[in-house]
Amino acid sequence: MSSASSTKTGAAKPSSTRANPANKWESAADWTDGRLGIYSLAKANLRKIFPDHWSFMLGEICLYTFVIIILTGVYLTLFFKPSMAEVVYNGSYVPLKGIGMSEAYASTVDISFEIRGGLLIRQIHHWAALVFVAAMLVHMMRVFFTGAFRKPREINWVFGFLLLVLGMFDGFFGYSLPDDLLSGTGIRFMEGAILAVPLVGTYVQMFLFGGEFPGHDIVPRFFTIHVLLIPGIMLGLLVAHLILVFYHKHTQWAGPGKTEKNVVGMPLMPVYMAKAGGFFFLVFGIIAAISAIATINPIWAYGPYRPDQVSTDAQPDWYMGFSEGLIRVMPGWEISLWGHTLNLGVFVPLMIFPLVLVAIAVYPFIEGWITGDKREHHILDRPRNAPVRTALGAAWISLYLVLLVGGGNDLFATHLHLSINSITYFVRAGFFVVPVITFIVTKRWCLGLQRRDKEKVLHGRETGVIKRLPHGEFIEVHAQLPAKDLHTLTAHEQNQPVELPAQTDENGVARKAGALTRTRAKLSRGFYGEGSQIPKPTAEEHHEITSGHGHH
C-alpha cells in the first residue's frame, strides 16, 4: 500500500515527449531533449528575427574567417615544431640544403614542401588572418559610423575592440613563429621597443626572451601565446559578443514599420541559417582561391634568421604598419639623465601606439557623456546625419593611412622614385595636418548631403522633363518621392545641445557652472549646435510646397 502511494505522489517527468517516435532519429532527438531541454531552447531562439542588409555581413566575415583560422591552425600545429634547437636542413628544397637553422624554421619549410597540402593550408591560415583583421576593422567602422555602439551596446563595442587588438597581436605572434629572416627582424624590432621603456624595459626583455636576444625560449613562448592563450580569450569574447547580439536584438536601418521596439527581417531558422551557411563556403572559397594564386610569406626565399643579417625591405602585415610608421618618422631624439639614456625615438611611438587604438575604443563613452543620452537605440544613424561623429571617424582612418605610408616609406621611395626624406617629412607634417583637413572636409560633405536630402524631400527628385510655363519660363518637373523614401530621409533624430544651467537659482543665489559642465556644454554645441546639422524639413513645410502652391 505504501509502495503504491509513493508511486502516485512521486511521479517523474517522462523521458519522452512523444508516445511513439516515428523513427530512430526522432527517438534519439526525443531522448536528448528529455535530458537537456534542447527543444524549448531552440524554440525560443531559432525563430529569432534578423534584419537583412549587406553591411551586416561584415560581422559574418569576421566569424567565418576566425573559424577558418582555427581549423587550419589545428592542422598546422600537428606538424610545426616550436623549438629553437639548431639542426642542419636536409629536406627537398635544394637551395637550403646543408644550412644550419632552428627546428621551427625547418619544420615550417617541411610543412611547405613535404606535407601534402601543407603549403596551401599555410597560405589559407595567413590570408584568413589578414582578412579577419581587415573585416574586424571595417565591421567596427560600420558600427562606429552608424552609431550602433550606443546604449545598450557599449560593452559589446568594447568586446569587439578587444577582439580586433587581440587579432592584431596574435597575427604578429603567428608570423613570428617560423623564425625566418623577416619574422626575426620583426621580433628584433619588438625587442628594441621593449628596451626603450624606462626602468623596467631590460627586466621585461629578459623575462620575455629568457636571456639575451634571441635566446632559446622566444619561439616556444610565442607558440603558447599564439595557439592557446590569445585564441582562448578571443573565443570567450566572441561567444560573449554573440550572446549580447542575441540578447539586445540586432540593430536595423530606418524604414517604414521599423521602430526602436521591433525588428523587421527574416527568422534565424531556416532562412538566415541557409544564407549564412552558403556565405561561409563563399568566404572559404574566396580565401582558398587567393591562397592558391597569391603567395604570402615565402619563408624559403628569406632564409633562416641570423642576428647579423636583416631583410632590407622588411614590412609587417598591413594592420601593424602604423606602428612601423610611428617608429620610422619619429626623430631619433635621446635624453641622458643620471647616467641613463632615454631613447625618445622609440619610446614616444611606443606610447602613441596604444593611444591611437584607445582613442576609437573610448569614443562611445565620450559621446554618451557629451549628449547625456540615456535611451536605448536600435535604429541606425545614416553617417551623414551625424556629421561630427563621421568626421572624427574619417580623421582617425586618415591618421592610420598617413602612418601606413610612413611604415612603407622605403617602398614608396623606390617604387615611385621619390626621396625617402621627403616622404618622412610629409608623414611628420601629415600626422598633425591630414586628420584636421579630413575632419573639416568630411563634416562639410555630410552637411552638403543633408541639404540635398532636405531638397529632395521638399521638391522631389529631378525627372529630366522640361516644361514651359505660360509666361515663358522653362522649368524641370520634379516628381515627389515615395512615402518609403520620405520616411528614410526624415526618420533621424535631431538632438539639441546641452544647455548650461542658469547662473542663479530660484532664490537668486549665484550658481557658477564647473569647468567640466562648461566643457560638456561646449562640446555638445560642437556636436549639435548651429553649423553641425541641417534642420530637417517639417511636415508643414512639405505640405505647403506639395499642396499646389508651387510649380513642382
Phi, psi and omega in degrees: 000314178296325179295319180293318181294323179293330178292321181292317185278338184251038181295130181269161177294132181297143181282350181232141178266353176236143181290315183229093178302144186290324182208180184291330179291318177295323178296317179295319179294322179294320178297317180293318181296325180295340182251335183244348180066034184292326185298312180295323178294316180293321181298327182280338188241331185287345177259015179295139186271135175235135178290159185244108177206144186300327184292338180285346179286346179298318177295325178294323178298320177302313182296315185290320178293327176297318177297318179297319179299316180296314183296311180291327179295322177298318179297314182294327180297332181294336186242343182280139179247104183281068183225144176257017176296141184281132174225165175252124185287133178220036182271200187275346180275102191300317183301340182259359184297136178081002181265135177287141182199171177279159177297329179298314181292316182298318180292328178291322175295320178296319177301322183287327188238341184254323184277131180297122181076003184297316181295319179297318179295320176300316181294316179298318181300314183288316179295321178297324178295318179296316180293324179300310182294320178297315179295322177299315181295314181294320178298316179293325177291326175297315178297319182294308186291336180263359179072023181287356180273355184290170182310131013255030190252017181297319180294322178294327175297318179296318177301316179297319178298317179296322177298320178297311182295316179296323177297320178298312183288325178293326174297319178297314179295325182294311182280000173271345185293323185296345178061036174272178185296323181291311181292325177297324176296321178294320178294322178296323176299315179296320180297319178297322178294321179294318181294339180283348180288125182297147172071306188254356186302315182293323180293318179297320180297315180294323180293318184287316185269348181071022180149197178291148180298141357274348180069189181237002187250349191293318180293313176301322180290317177298324180298315179297317180295317185289323188266326186250303191294298185293315177300324178296317178295317180297321179296318177296317179295322180295316178298315179297321179299314181291324177298318179292326176298317177294318186290317184276349189068158187279146173289164180210157178282152180296145178179168180304133178083354182261125181230179177287352186247004179220172174227128180253121181175209183251151178289151180301318181237127005261349191295304186294321180295322179295315179294320181295320178297316177296322180293326177300312180292330176295314178297315180299318181295318180294316179296320178296320179295316177299318182295326180284336185262315188250113180284135177233140179055061177283086188297333180294337178279337181273325184087170181290158182286136172226131183298338182269005179234162177212144175278115190297325181258035182298124178226137174285171172299156193304325186288343175259008184296327182290331176292321175297320179296321178300318180291317187290327185265351179285129177301149183280061181280146176221148176232130178253120180226127176051041177081007179239146181254127175257114183275091181292333180298339177248323185292318181297311175300326179296329178279326180287328183308306179290333180295323178299321180283317183294330181304320180278335182288322185269356185303316181305322181287326177292315179296320178298323179290320182294315184278335184068020183278116180254004183279158173278143181233122177239352176262131184282151173274143165283133185308326181295336182274000173230071189301319183291315179299314180298320180294321178295318178296319178295322178296320179296318178296319180297324177297317178298317182295322177298314180293329177295321174299318178297324179291337178245031184300328180291321180289321176298321181294316184285322184279329181256004178056051179244165177282130179294329177293321179297319179296318180297317178294323178297316181294321179298316178288320182295333178303325181262330190266314188300314179300324180294313179297317179299318179300312183296313182296316182295318180298314179295324177299314179297319179295322177297320178293325176296317178298319180296318178298319180296320179296320180293323179294316185281323188244357178081186181264154178287133181260343184083000180269123180262133182233140178257126180280162182304328182273008173102350181285139176261131179228162174260131181284131178254141177256134180293144181288151174297158181301326179298314180292322177299319179296315182298321184280347184236007185281344186288151177277156175235099182287153178256147179299151175288130181266145175292145178295159180302145183291341176229149179276187184294345178262005179082009180276133181299137181224101184272131179288142179287169182297322181294319180294318179295321178297317179298317180295321180293317178295323179296321176295325177295327180281314192233003181283186179298133182094356179244355173200150180261126179303128180284153183295142178271166178297325179295317179297318181295319181294321182296320183283325184268003184273004177107359180282337178258177181256017179267000000 
